[in-house]
Amino acid sequence: MQLIVRYTHQDATAFRTAFDADAEDRGRNGLSLLQLWREDDGHSWALFQVSDAKSAREYLSGAAKVFETQAGVTASAPHFLETV
């Protein structure tokens, strides 16, 4: 299972700094970063491998909100995907 998230943020540099600092917390919650893209100065996309869907969903509804505040994220759109 994978997770792709589109982030809307105020500052690309601040977002990346906070995103990198949050890596350990994401890892503890079943998420491994596969790829990070910058769409433009205000949007980034992240693709994760999900090893524990329950923990990942709990992270998104809890600790990820702290990361988003620190990163200047104004909106995020997570999508869990499975290869068929």
mmCIF file of the C-alpha atoms, coordinates in Angstrom:
data_MODEL
# 
_entry.id   MODEL 
# 
loop_
_atom_site.group_PDB 
_atom_site.id 
_atom_site.type_symbol 
_atom_site.label_atom_id 
_atom_site.label_alt_id 
_atom_site.label_comp_id 
_atom_site.label_asym_id 
_atom_site.label_entity_id 
_atom_site.label_seq_id 
_atom_site.pdbx_PDB_ins_code 
_atom_site.Cartn_x 
_atom_site.Cartn_y 
_atom_site.Cartn_z 
_atom_site.occupancy 
_atom_site.B_iso_or_equiv 
_atom_site.pdbx_formal_charge 
_atom_site.auth_seq_id 
_atom_site.auth_comp_id 
_atom_site.auth_asym_id 
_atom_site.auth_atom_id 
_atom_site.pdbx_PDB_model_num 
ATOM 1  C CA . MET A 1 1  ? 0.000  0.000  0.000  1.00 0.00 ? 1  MET A CA 1 
ATOM 2  C CA . GLN A 1 2  ? 1.168  3.522  -0.736 1.00 0.00 ? 2  GLN A CA 1 
ATOM 3  C CA . LEU A 1 3  ? 0.130  6.939  0.459  1.00 0.00 ? 3  LEU A CA 1 
ATOM 4  C CA . ILE A 1 4  ? 0.372  10.044 -1.690 1.00 0.00 ? 4  ILE A CA 1 
ATOM 5  C CA . VAL A 1 5  ? -0.129 13.452 -0.097 1.00 0.00 ? 5  VAL A CA 1 
ATOM 6  C CA . ARG A 1 6  ? -0.421 16.844 -1.748 1.00 0.00 ? 6  ARG A CA 1 
ATOM 7  C CA . TYR A 1 7  ? 0.610  19.635 0.585  1.00 0.00 ? 7  TYR A CA 1 
ATOM 8  C CA . THR A 1 8  ? -0.217 23.305 0.146  1.00 0.00 ? 8  THR A CA 1 
ATOM 9  C CA . HIS A 1 9  ? 2.314  25.405 2.044  1.00 0.00 ? 9  HIS A CA 1 
ATOM 10 C CA . GLN A 1 10 ? 3.369  28.994 2.484  1.00 0.00 ? 10 GLN A CA 1 
ATOM 11 C CA . ASP A 1 11 ? 7.135  28.604 2.067  1.00 0.00 ? 11 ASP A CA 1 
ATOM 12 C CA . ALA A 1 12 ? 8.926  25.776 0.255  1.00 0.00 ? 12 ALA A CA 1 
ATOM 13 C CA . THR A 1 13 ? 12.116 26.044 2.322  1.00 0.00 ? 13 THR A CA 1 
ATOM 14 C CA . ALA A 1 14 ? 10.295 26.049 5.664  1.00 0.00 ? 14 ALA A CA 1 
ATOM 15 C CA . PHE A 1 15 ? 8.175  23.125 4.493  1.00 0.00 ? 15 PHE A CA 1 
ATOM 16 C CA . ARG A 1 16 ? 11.220 21.056 3.509  1.00 0.00 ? 16 ARG A CA 1 
ATOM 17 C CA . THR A 1 17 ? 13.013 21.772 6.783  1.00 0.00 ? 17 THR A CA 1 
ATOM 18 C CA . ALA A 1 18 ? 9.998  20.681 8.860  1.00 0.00 ? 18 ALA A CA 1 
ATOM 19 C CA . PHE A 1 19 ? 9.322  17.717 6.541  1.00 0.00 ? 19 PHE A CA 1 
ATOM 20 C CA . ASP A 1 20 ? 12.863 16.414 6.994  1.00 0.00 ? 20 ASP A CA 1 
ATOM 21 C CA . ALA A 1 21 ? 12.673 16.906 10.776 1.00 0.00 ? 21 ALA A CA 1 
ATOM 22 C CA . ASP A 1 22 ? 9.467  14.831 10.874 1.00 0.00 ? 22 ASP A CA 1 
ATOM 23 C CA . ALA A 1 23 ? 11.012 11.766 9.148  1.00 0.00 ? 23 ALA A CA 1 
ATOM 24 C CA . GLU A 1 24 ? 11.602 9.781  12.332 1.00 0.00 ? 24 GLU A CA 1 
ATOM 25 C CA . ASP A 1 25 ? 8.027  10.295 13.541 1.00 0.00 ? 25 ASP A CA 1 
ATOM 26 C CA . ARG A 1 26 ? 6.615  9.218  10.165 1.00 0.00 ? 26 ARG A CA 1 
ATOM 27 C CA . GLY A 1 27 ? 8.839  6.142  10.243 1.00 0.00 ? 27 GLY A CA 1 
ATOM 28 C CA . ARG A 1 28 ? 7.581  5.149  13.691 1.00 0.00 ? 28 ARG A CA 1 
ATOM 29 C CA . ASN A 1 29 ? 4.075  5.342  12.243 1.00 0.00 ? 29 ASN A CA 1 
ATOM 30 C CA . GLY A 1 30 ? 4.570  2.985  9.310  1.00 0.00 ? 30 GLY A CA 1 
ATOM 31 C CA . LEU A 1 31 ? 5.520  5.485  6.599  1.00 0.00 ? 31 LEU A CA 1 
ATOM 32 C CA . SER A 1 32 ? 8.702  5.358  4.492  1.00 0.00 ? 32 SER A CA 1 
ATOM 33 C CA . LEU A 1 33 ? 9.300  8.170  2.017  1.00 0.00 ? 33 LEU A CA 1 
ATOM 34 C CA . LEU A 1 34 ? 9.712  6.970  -1.566 1.00 0.00 ? 34 LEU A CA 1 
ATOM 35 C CA . GLN A 1 35 ? 9.672  10.314 -3.364 1.00 0.00 ? 35 GLN A CA 1 
ATOM 36 C CA . LEU A 1 36 ? 9.109  14.009 -2.661 1.00 0.00 ? 36 LEU A CA 1 
ATOM 37 C CA . TRP A 1 37 ? 8.250  16.438 -5.456 1.00 0.00 ? 37 TRP A CA 1 
ATOM 38 C CA . ARG A 1 38 ? 7.791  20.190 -5.529 1.00 0.00 ? 38 ARG A CA 1 
ATOM 39 C CA . GLU A 1 39 ? 5.001  21.235 -7.866 1.00 0.00 ? 39 GLU A CA 1 
ATOM 40 C CA . ASP A 1 40 ? 5.673  24.959 -7.427 1.00 0.00 ? 40 ASP A CA 1 
ATOM 41 C CA . ASP A 1 41 ? 6.628  27.244 -4.546 1.00 0.00 ? 41 ASP A CA 1 
ATOM 42 C CA . GLY A 1 42 ? 3.314  26.581 -2.799 1.00 0.00 ? 42 GLY A CA 1 
ATOM 43 C CA . HIS A 1 43 ? 2.742  22.844 -3.322 1.00 0.00 ? 43 HIS A CA 1 
ATOM 44 C CA . SER A 1 44 ? 4.610  19.612 -2.703 1.00 0.00 ? 44 SER A CA 1 
ATOM 45 C CA . TRP A 1 45 ? 3.713  15.955 -3.200 1.00 0.00 ? 45 TRP A CA 1 
ATOM 46 C CA . ALA A 1 46 ? 5.026  13.061 -1.109 1.00 0.00 ? 46 ALA A CA 1 
ATOM 47 C CA . LEU A 1 47 ? 4.797  9.360  -1.933 1.00 0.00 ? 47 LEU A CA 1 
ATOM 48 C CA . PHE A 1 48 ? 5.181  6.921  0.968  1.00 0.00 ? 48 PHE A CA 1 
ATOM 49 C CA . GLN A 1 49 ? 5.326  3.163  1.333  1.00 0.00 ? 49 GLN A CA 1 
ATOM 50 C CA . VAL A 1 50 ? 2.879  2.159  4.084  1.00 0.00 ? 50 VAL A CA 1 
ATOM 51 C CA . SER A 1 51 ? 3.879  -0.757 6.311  1.00 0.00 ? 51 SER A CA 1 
ATOM 52 C CA . ASP A 1 52 ? 1.184  -0.203 8.967  1.00 0.00 ? 52 ASP A CA 1 
ATOM 53 C CA . ALA A 1 53 ? -2.011 1.377  7.639  1.00 0.00 ? 53 ALA A CA 1 
ATOM 54 C CA . LYS A 1 54 ? -3.625 1.741  11.067 1.00 0.00 ? 54 LYS A CA 1 
ATOM 55 C CA . SER A 1 55 ? -0.629 3.623  12.500 1.00 0.00 ? 55 SER A CA 1 
ATOM 56 C CA . ALA A 1 56 ? -0.345 5.746  9.359  1.00 0.00 ? 56 ALA A CA 1 
ATOM 57 C CA . ARG A 1 57 ? -4.007 6.785  9.575  1.00 0.00 ? 57 ARG A CA 1 
ATOM 58 C CA . GLU A 1 58 ? -3.608 7.622  13.266 1.00 0.00 ? 58 GLU A CA 1 
ATOM 59 C CA . TYR A 1 59 ? -0.510 9.689  12.456 1.00 0.00 ? 59 TYR A CA 1 
ATOM 60 C CA . LEU A 1 60 ? -2.416 11.631 9.789  1.00 0.00 ? 60 LEU A CA 1 
ATOM 61 C CA . SER A 1 61 ? -5.208 12.505 12.197 1.00 0.00 ? 61 SER A CA 1 
ATOM 62 C CA . GLY A 1 62 ? -2.852 13.420 15.069 1.00 0.00 ? 62 GLY A CA 1 
ATOM 63 C CA . ALA A 1 63 ? 0.894  14.019 14.927 1.00 0.00 ? 63 ALA A CA 1 
ATOM 64 C CA . ALA A 1 64 ? 0.840  15.069 11.265 1.00 0.00 ? 64 ALA A CA 1 
ATOM 65 C CA . LYS A 1 65 ? -1.220 18.101 12.273 1.00 0.00 ? 65 LYS A CA 1 
ATOM 66 C CA . VAL A 1 66 ? 1.683  19.249 14.496 1.00 0.00 ? 66 VAL A CA 1 
ATOM 67 C CA . PHE A 1 67 ? 4.110  18.809 11.587 1.00 0.00 ? 67 PHE A CA 1 
ATOM 68 C CA . GLU A 1 68 ? 1.755  20.710 9.265  1.00 0.00 ? 68 GLU A CA 1 
ATOM 69 C CA . THR A 1 69 ? 1.572  23.648 11.678 1.00 0.00 ? 69 THR A CA 1 
ATOM 70 C CA . GLN A 1 70 ? 5.369  23.763 11.982 1.00 0.00 ? 70 GLN A CA 1 
ATOM 71 C CA . ALA A 1 71 ? 5.772  23.468 8.191  1.00 0.00 ? 71 ALA A CA 1 
ATOM 72 C CA . GLY A 1 72 ? 3.297  26.216 7.324  1.00 0.00 ? 72 GLY A CA 1 
ATOM 73 C CA . VAL A 1 73 ? 0.960  23.744 5.614  1.00 0.00 ? 73 VAL A CA 1 
ATOM 74 C CA . THR A 1 74 ? -2.425 25.310 4.911  1.00 0.00 ? 74 THR A CA 1 
ATOM 75 C CA . ALA A 1 75 ? -4.016 22.196 3.370  1.00 0.00 ? 75 ALA A CA 1 
ATOM 76 C CA . SER A 1 76 ? -3.170 18.568 2.735  1.00 0.00 ? 76 SER A CA 1 
ATOM 77 C CA . ALA A 1 77 ? -4.879 15.852 0.722  1.00 0.00 ? 77 ALA A CA 1 
ATOM 78 C CA . PRO A 1 78 ? -3.817 12.291 1.639  1.00 0.00 ? 78 PRO A CA 1 
ATOM 79 C CA . HIS A 1 79 ? -4.786 9.314  -0.534 1.00 0.00 ? 79 HIS A CA 1 
ATOM 80 C CA . PHE A 1 80 ? -4.100 5.666  0.317  1.00 0.00 ? 80 PHE A CA 1 
ATOM 81 C CA . LEU A 1 81 ? -3.530 3.603  -2.838 1.00 0.00 ? 81 LEU A CA 1 
ATOM 82 C CA . GLU A 1 82 ? -3.052 -0.077 -3.630 1.00 0.00 ? 82 GLU A CA 1 
ATOM 83 C CA . THR A 1 83 ? -1.542 -1.592 -6.737 1.00 0.00 ? 83 THR A CA 1 
ATOM 84 C CA . VAL A 1 84 ? -4.074 -3.707 -8.645 1.00 0.00 ? 84 VAL A CA 1 
# 
